[in-house]
Amino acid sequence: MLDTFTLFPTEGPPPVGPLRVPSVLHLIGNTPLLEITQLSTDIPPGVRVYAKLEGFNPGGSVKDRPALCMLQKGIENGALTPDKIILDSTSGNTGIALALIGAVLGYPVELCIPANVSIERKKIISAYGAKMIFSSPMDGSDGALELCRERLQEQPERYFKPDQYFNPHNSLAHYQTTGPELWWQTKEQITHFVAGMGTGGTLMGTGRYLKEKNSDIQIVGVEPDDAFHGLEGLKHMDSSIVPGIYHEEQLDRKISVSTEDAYETVYRLGREEGVLVGQSSGAAMWAALQVAREIDRGTVVTLFPDFGDKYLSTNLWIGWKEYNQRQANARVEGTA
């Protein structure tokens, strides 16, 4: 079994690239940290803002990290055997990660997914050979979770369920990799970590590691401001099934972001920073900038879970035309 996480020890800097590796799985983690300079022109001069670009993982998202860690543990403890099918619920990115890793390791994969996830995600999952079972789009990620539970109860001996919402190895992956990477990439200067809330794994694991290094570091969760939102991959916790690995008491604060503000930030990131990301990244960036405006000095780090190429067919990019038109109108008015 490939032991990816020994490549990135918790006590020492991650390796520098370019790397020569024996498997695509060894490319998971060690993603770059980008300083945000154009969107942060209105923050105090003593504050710096960074974003960790998880789209550089081979599966295209942050979910490669926990997916590999959960499957590794399943193999190690004998729960995932060669005759089992990997089964889980997902809003897309974890499914892509499980499909990729399953293909590499030789395991079939079945995924319960809301029917309204982007066509790009569906095609990528299919390309890795995984089977998709669709839940009602009206029920979001919770509907996929319930469908997955039903399927598992019907034939429990047939499946291995990583159970990303309740598996502690989800957050452990970030404790072992994401946290140490940020600590070294910021040269131990990070003061705030701001990230979206889906399963909670990124916040819980990364936050725990950073708090152990410096208890003054603030851990900030980002969620949609309404139960009926358009931020795919994020949970409005008060109206959702709360993941078992999510512990709100470990956060220093939460910030709610509207779908409109998240989308607008996505458009600005593309036009001003040259970074094309998804809507959850827009929400995280909006919240990180809010935090940055509130302090006089510090290093605020957020995490972009993926890039925007998985969302080009969604409502996110329908709004892009309206944004461009507004920008064009503003330029005309400015020259009038």
C-alpha positions, 0 to 999 in steps of 0.5 A, spaced: 500 500 500 502 506 498 504 510 504 503 517 501 503 521 508 510 519 510 512 523 504 510 529 508 512 529 515 509 533 521 515 535 523 519 538 517 518 542 511 514 538 505 519 537 499 520 541 494 518 540 486 518 538 481 517 531 484 519 524 481 513 519 483 511 512 483 504 513 483 499 519 481 497 518 489 504 520 491 502 527 488 496 528 493 498 534 498 504 539 498 499 544 494 502 551 493 500 557 497 498 564 493 498 571 496 492 575 494 494 582 492 489 585 487 483 583 491 486 585 498 488 592 496 483 595 501 486 591 507 491 594 512 498 594 510 500 590 516 496 584 513 497 579 508 492 574 505 494 567 502 490 562 499 492 554 498 490 552 491 487 545 492 485 544 485 493 542 484 491 535 487 491 530 482 483 529 483 483 536 482 480 538 489 482 538 497 478 531 497 484 527 495 487 528 502 481 525 506 479 520 501 486 517 500 487 517 508 480 513 509 482 508 504 488 507 507 486 506 514 480 501 511 486 497 508 490 497 514 484 495 519 482 489 514 475 493 513 476 494 505 478 487 502 479 486 495 472 483 494 469 490 497 466 495 493 467 502 495 461 506 497 460 513 499 455 519 499 458 526 496 456 532 492 462 531 487 469 532 489 470 526 494 467 522 489 472 524 484 477 522 489 474 516 491 473 514 483 481 516 482 484 512 488 479 506 486 482 506 479 489 506 481 488 501 487 483 496 483 477 497 487 470 498 484 467 505 486 459 506 487 457 513 489 450 516 491 450 523 488 445 529 488 442 529 481 444 536 480 451 536 481 455 539 475 455 535 468 463 536 469 463 532 475 459 527 473 463 526 467 470 526 471 467 520 475 465 516 469 471 517 466 475 513 472 470 508 471 465 509 478 458 508 478 453 513 480 446 513 484 443 519 484 439 522 489 433 528 489 436 535 487 432 538 492 435 534 498 442 536 497 448 532 500 443 530 506 439 526 501 445 523 498 447 521 505 440 518 506 440 514 500 447 511 501 445 509 508 439 505 505 444 502 500 449 500 505 443 497 509 441 492 504 447 489 502 452 491 508 457 485 506 458 488 499 461 495 501 466 498 504 463 505 506 469 511 508 463 515 511 467 521 510 462 525 514 463 521 520 470 518 519 475 521 524 481 519 518 477 525 514 480 530 519 486 526 520 488 527 513 488 535 514 492 534 521 497 530 518 498 534 511 494 541 510 496 543 517 503 542 517 504 545 510 501 551 512 505 552 518 511 551 513 509 555 507 507 561 512 514 560 516 510 560 522 507 566 521 499 564 520 494 568 525 488 566 522 485 560 518 479 561 514 475 555 511 468 553 508 464 548 512 462 541 508 464 535 512 468 539 517 474 535 516 479 541 513 477 546 519 477 540 524 484 537 522 488 543 520 485 547 526 487 542 531 494 542 528 495 549 528 492 550 535 497 545 537 503 550 534 500 556 536 493 557 540 493 564 538 491 562 531 484 563 530 480 558 526 474 561 522 469 557 519 465 559 513 458 557 511 452 559 507 447 564 510 441 561 508 439 554 508 437 555 500 443 557 498 447 556 491 454 554 494 455 547 492 459 543 497 458 547 503 453 546 509 448 551 512 449 547 519 443 549 522 439 546 517 443 540 515 445 533 518 451 535 522 457 531 520 460 527 526 467 529 525 464 537 526 465 540 533 463 547 533 466 548 539 473 548 536 472 554 532 473 561 534 468 564 530 463 563 524 462 567 518 456 567 513 456 568 506 451 570 501 451 566 494 451 573 491 457 575 495 461 568 493 459 568 486 461 576 485 468 574 489 469 568 484 468 573 478 473 578 481 478 572 482 478 570 475 478 577 472 483 580 477 488 575 480 487 570 474 485 564 478 478 560 476 475 557 482 468 554 484 463 557 489 465 555 495 472 558 494 469 564 493 465 564 499 472 562 503 475 568 500 470 573 501 470 571 509 478 571 509 477 578 506 472 580 511 477 578 517 483 581 514 479 588 514 478 587 521 485 586 524 491 591 523 497 586 523 497 578 521 497 573 516 490 570 514 490 564 510 484 561 506 483 554 502 480 554 495 478 547 495 478 546 487 478 550 481 472 552 477 473 548 471 468 543 474 462 548 474 462 551 467 455 549 466 452 551 472 449 557 474 455 560 477 458 561 470 451 564 467 452 570 472 459 571 469 455 574 463 452 579 467 458 581 471 462 582 465 456 587 463 456 590 469 464 591 469 463 594 461 457 599 464 462 601 469 467 603 464 463 606 460 460 611 465 467 612 468 469 615 461 463 619 460 
